[in-house]
Amino acid sequence: MSGEKVEATLRELAPQVLGALVRHHGRFDACEDAVQEALLAAAVQWGEHGVPESPRGWLITVAARRLTDQLRSDAARRRRETTVATRAPADEQLAPAVDAPAAADDTLTLLYLCCHPALSPPSQVALTLRAVGGLTTGQIARAFLVPEATMAQRISRAKQQIKAAGAEFHLPPPQERRHRLGAVLHVLYLVFNEGYIATAGPQVHRAELTGEAIRLTRQVRRLLPGDGEVAGLLALMLLTDARRAARTRRDGSLVPLADQDRGGWDREAIAEGVAILTAALAGAPVGPYQIQAAIAAVHAEAQRPEDTDWPQILALYDLLAQFGPNPVVTLNRAVAVAMVHGPHAGLGVLDELAADRRLSGHHRLHAVRAHLLEMAGDGAAARSEFAEAARRATSGPEQRYLLAQAARL
């Protein structure tokens, strides 16, 4: 088995192994450390000697031994725990581990646990990628461009906060479950966005993050097939990621949506996203992720930029705004308003954001204003706004694109 296939197998099994250990032993923090050691050992040994007949059983056995050593249990407890941990996979070898009900329940429980309300969103993201995604601390640190020691401290702090909060390894009560699912989906949304539009660094996107977000969201959808917002988020990711190959030129420079070669869009991903969205809209209450997916679908179905149904997009943004004030939604809506009612109307919408601290200093506000000013024929003001947007941007490709626009004007 190739290194990539081994890594994919380990990522898939990571939450199942962690769930098995936590169910038997408790101590999420100690179990998670033991599973990480088992994953690292597997990455080395499986690459050299091949994948064992029962990879899940192998991981549970090794992780249980690591856990036993960590806790320095007495000999009797060590024999009991090892026996319990190694018996479970032997009984499950006849069926794929991912289809076992316990494994499915464990994955969902882990997601809820990693998105505990005691944690900040950055900590939820980091812990989800490590415990559920199976990524190492180093991989997560590189993805978010921070030192590995910093990420290790963040993950360690998150585990200690979960322990201090007295969180147990079981699904939250029904009244809390819906709220916590919102946090789970938001974390997956953040992971995807960081991969699709990298906030810093030399690359436009990081495929390892978008791929991981899509994989985990597929997993949540398998566990909650009737949830419309889970389906909506997956559809949104597929429809958005379908444009990834056309977003950059060979030199790595950024290509805006209107200038992309739509022949390079992934039509298979678009078809899957549209099908998932259509089924969700027909059978579940409408939510924000479904509406965002519908906007992405309108863009995806336009064969040329001039074929885009901007009135429909504006109507969808108006509907999205009803779910609560959101400066990013207002910013995107301004573009739709400009395309339907003219650039001055769009600039009027942007004026509403001037006092919003969440976006007032963000480079995207200046970039959108520059775009609308250019549409309105004010090249000098547009050039100034493009330059200001470039000054505030932290992503290398975005900064170069904005500077090029300023130079063009």
N, C-alpha and C positions, 0 to 999 in steps of 0.2 A: 504494500500500500504506500502511495506517495506521501510526502510530508504534508501536502495540503489536505489530503483525505484524512490523515491521522488527526490533524488539527481540527478539521470539521467534526470528526467523530468525538473528539474530546469536548468540544464546545456543546455538542448535543447531549452528551452524557453528564456534563458537570452538574446541572441542577438536580438530576435524578440521584446522583451519588450523594450530593450534599443533603438532599431531602431525606434519603435513607438513613444517613448518619444522625441528622438532627432529630428525626422521629424516634430513634432508638436511644440516643444519648443526651439530647438537649444541648446546651452550650453552643449556640450558633457560632460564636466567635472562634472557639477552639476547633469545631468541626470544619469551619470554612478554611482555616489555616491547614488542617490536615488534608482536605481535598485538594488544595492548591499544590501541596507537596506531592500528592499522588499524581496529579495532572502533569507536573514537571517530570516526574519519574517515568510516566508513560510516554511522554513526548520523546524522551531519550531512548528508552528500551524498545518501544514499539517500532521506532524508526530503524533500529538495528536488527531486531529479532522478529519483527512482524507482530500483528495484532493478535492477542490471545483469542481462544474460542469464545469466551464470555468476557468481552471488554468491560461491561458494567460490573460483573462480579469481581474481575481483577482490580478495578479501581476501588470498589467498596472494601475489598480485603486489605489493600495497601493503605487506604485512608484510615480504616479502622485501626490498623496497627500503629500508624503514625499518631492517631488520637490517643490510643492507649499509652504510648510512650510519653506523650505530652502531659497527660493527666497523672502519670506515675501511679496507676491503679495497682491494687494488690493482685496477686497471681490469679485468684479465683475470679475476680471481676474481669481481668484481662481475658481469661479463657471464655467466660460467658459472653462478653461483648463480641469477641472475634467469631465465636460460633454463630451468634445471631446475625452478624453482618455478612458472613460468608454463606449462610444457608439461604438467604433471600434470593440472590441471583440464580442459584442452582434450580430453584422452583420455577423461575421465570424464563428459562432458556428456550422453552418451546415457543414463546411469543415475543415479538420485538419489544424491547424495553420501552420505547416511546409510546406504545399502545397500551401498556399496563396502566390500569386506573390509578394505582398508588403513585406511579411516576408522574402522571398528568396532574394529580392533586398536589403533589410535592412542588412541581414547577410553579403552579399558580400561587401556592402558599408562599414560596420563596419570593415571587414578585411582590406580593403584598407586604412581606416582611421587609424587603429592601426599600420599599416606598413608605416606610413607617412615617407618620406625621412628625415624629421627633427629629427627623433628619431634614437638612436643607436640600433643595433641589440638586446642587452639585454633588452632595454626598449620596443622594439617592441614585444619581446617574452612575457614579463610580462604583457603588456597591452592586448595582444591578449588572453592570458589565462584568464584574469579577465573579459574583456568586452565581448568576443566572447565565451570563454569556460565556463564562469560562475563560475570559481573557486574563492574562497575568497582569500584575501591577505595572510592570515595565511597558507592556503593550498599551494599557490605558493611559499611562503617563505620556507616552509618545503621541498618542492620538490627540491629547489635549495640550500638548506642548508645554508640559511642566516637568520639573525634575522628578525622577522616580521616588526619591525620598519624600518629596512633598505629597505625591499621590499615595504613598504608603501610609503617611501620617493621616491623610484624609480618610482612607479606608479603615484604618485602625480606630480612628475617632468615631466613625460611623458605627462600627461594631460595638464599641463601648457605649455609645448612646442608646443603641437598641437594647443592650443588656441593662443599662440603668433604667430604661423605660419599662422594664419587666415584660417585654414582648415575648410571647410564647409561639411555638411553631404550630399554629393552626389558623384556618381562615378566620378573618374578623367576623363578628356577628353581622347578620343581614343588614341592619340599619347603617353600619359603618362600611360595609363592603362596597356599596355603590360609590361612596365618596373616595374610598381608597383606590378603586379601579380608575377613577379620574386621574389620580396621581400616577398610577402605573402607566396609563396611556400618555400622560404628559411627559414622563421620563423617556419613553420610547420616542416620542415626538422630538424631544430635545436632542437625543442621540442621533436621530436621522438628520435633523437640521444642521448639526455640527459637522456631520459628514458631507452633506450636500452643499452647504455654504460655509466653508471653514472660516471661523472668525479671525484666525491669525495663521501666519506661516506662508510658505511659498506655493502651496497648492490650492487650486480652486475647491476641490472636493477630496474627501478621504473615503474611498470605496469600502474600506474595512468597517467603517462605522455605519454607512448606509446599509451595507449588506447585513450587518449584525442586527440593526434595528428592524429590518424587514423580516429576518429569520425569527427574531423573538416575537414580533407582532403576529406572524403566521402561527407561532406556537400558542399565543394567547387566543387567537381565533379558533384554533382546534379545541381549546378548552372551553371557550364560550362562543359556540357557533351562532347563537341567536342574538348576540349583542350587536346592535346596529353601529355603534360608535367604534367598536373594535374593527368591524368590517370597513367602516369609513376611513379609519386611520390607515389600514393596510392598503386600501384602494388609493388613498392620497399618496402614500409612499411609492407605490408602483407607478402611478401616473406621472409623478414628479421625477423619479429616478429614470424613467424611460427616456428623458431628454439629456441624460448625463453625457453621453458620448458626443453630443453636438454642442456642448457648452464651452468647449475649449478648442483652440486651433492646435496645430502640431507643435507650435512653440510654447504652448501652455497658456496663451493669452485668452482672456474671457470673451465669450460671444454672447451678447444679449439675446433674449428670447426672439425678438422681431427679426434678428439677422441669422438665426440658426438654420442650418440645412435640415429641414424636417424629414428628408429621406433617411437621415441618420438616427431618427428616433426609433426606439425599440417598440415596434408595433405589437409584438406578442405580449409585452408587459402592459401596453395600453389596453389591449383587448381584455386581458385578465382583470385589470383595474376597473374598467367600465362594467364588466360582468358582475364583479363583487359589489360595486356601488349600486347598480341597478337592482340587484336582489335585496340589498340592505334598505334602499329607499322604499321598496315595495312592501317590506315586512316588518319594519321597525320604526319607532319614533325618530324624527329627524333631529340630528345634533350637529354641533360645529364641525366635527371632522368630516361628516358626510357632505356638508355644504362646501367645505374647502376642497374635498375630492371632486365635487361637481364642477367647481370653478376650474380645477386642473383638467377635467374631462373636456370642458368646452374648448380650452386651449389646445388639447391634444387632438381633437377631432377636426380642427381647422387645417385644411391642406395648405393654405397660405396665410400669412399674417393678416392680409386684408379681408380674409374670410371669417375672422374671429367675430363671434356674436357678442359684441361688447354690451349691448343692452341687457342680454341675459346675464352676463357676468356682473354688471352693476346691480341687477335685481338680486342676485345671489349674495353679493356683499351687503346689500341692505338687509337681507334676511339674517346674515351672519352677525351683523351689528346688534341685532335684537337680543342676542345671547349675552350681551354685556359689553361695556366699553373696553376697547382694546386698541392702543395706538397703532399697532402694526396693521390691523384690519383697516383702520382709518387711512393709513398711508397708502395701502394698496387700493382702497376704494377711490382715493383721489385720482389715481391713474385711470380707473374705469370711468369716473365722472368726466375727466378730460377727454377721453375717447368718445364719449356719447354727447356731451354738452359743450365741449371746447376747453382749451387749456386754462382760460381765466377762471372758469368754474372749478376746475381741479385745483388751481392755486388757492382759491377761496377755502377749499376743504383743508389744504395744508396749513392755512393760517390758524385753524383750530388746534393744531398740534404745537404751535409755537411755545405755549406755556406748559406743555406736558413734559415734566422732567425725565420721564422714562424714555423719551425719544428726541428731545430737543437738541441734545448734543451728538446724536447718532449720525454717522455718515450717510445712511440711506435717506434721511430726510432731506439733506442737501442734494443728494444725487437725483432724487425724484423732482425736487424743485427745479434743478438745472434742466432736466428733461422737459418739464412743462414750460419753462421759460423759453427754451429753444423752440418748442412748438408754437409759442406765442410770438416768436420773431424777435425776442430780446436776446441777441447773441452775447452782448457784453455781460449782462447779468447772469446768463447761463454759464459763461466761461468762469466767472467768479465763483459760482456755486459748485461747479465741477471741481475747481481747484480746492475749495474748502472741504468738499467731500473726500478728496484724495488725501488731504492733510489729516483727516480724522480716521480714515480707513486703517485697519490693522492687518488686513489680508493683502499679501503682495500682489496677486493677480488683479484684485479689485482696484488697488491703488494705481497700478500701471494703466488699467483701462480708463479710470477717471482722469488721470493726467493726460492720456491720449485724447480724450474728449475735449478737455480744456485746450490742448494745443491745436486741435482741429478747428476750434472756434476763434 
